[in-house]
Amino acid sequence: MSLNPSRHQLKRSQIWILSLLVFVAIGCGALKVKLVGQYDEIVDKSVHTIESKTTAHFKKILDNKGLGEGSYEQTKAFYAQMKGEVEALIVRSEVLEDGLKRTPLTQNFKLLGNQYDDLEILHQTPYNKTTIQSAQKAFDQSFRAIVKHLIFMKWNQKQP
């Protein structure tokens, strides 16, 4: 019997030791896989602010039937402001989701920005209550998706 281990025995030992090290590293959290971006209170507060401004904007349009204070001409500054705020949220969410394969928060903000573009075009057409209410529902759904994601990010941050 030879005292020198065979190559096969060395390879098996190396694989076993490497496997053991990987399991220990995973158990210790050294190889923690990042699936969701970091929660950011600034983003959360900004979303709440633009959501409330958007809700008020829809109320102004609907209450005034698209005329006077609810007309496009009287409210067009709203669109520039919201688009600017959404662009800032896109930049911030891109940083928060940097390195992730999926970027749902960033994508949701980009879609929200598109919705403001669409609403601005819609607001320039003759008033149609049903169409405005449909747009409002679409915005509500977008905000719900974003808020749910932010809640998950906040919960995930608290996990060990």
C-alpha positions, 0 to 999 in steps of 0.5 A: 500500500502506498503512502502517497494518496492518488490523484482521485483521492486528492480531488475528492478531498478538495471537492469535499473541503470546497463544498464545506467552505461554500456551505459555511460561507452561505450559512454565515451570510458571506455569499448573501444573494441580493434580489431586491434593492435597498429601501430608501425613505426619501423615495418612499416620501417622494412617492407619497408626495407625488401620489397626493399631488396627482390625486389632487390634480385629477380632482381638479380636472374632474370637479371643473370638467376640464375647464377653468382651474381644471383646464390644461392651460391652467395646470400645465406646470403640474406635468413639468413638475411631476415629470421632473420628480419622476426623473429624479426618482428614476435616478435614485432607484437606479442607484438603489437597484444597481447590480440587480438583474431585475430592476422593478422599482426603476421600471415602475417609475419609468412607466409612471413617467410615461403615464404622465406623458399620456395624461398630458396628451389626454388633458389637451383633448376635449374633456371626457369624464370616463377617460379621465377616470380610467386614467386615474385608475391606471395611476392608482394601480401604478402607485399601488405597485410602487408602494407594495414594492417599497413596503417589501424593500423596507421589510427585506432590509429588516431581515437578518 
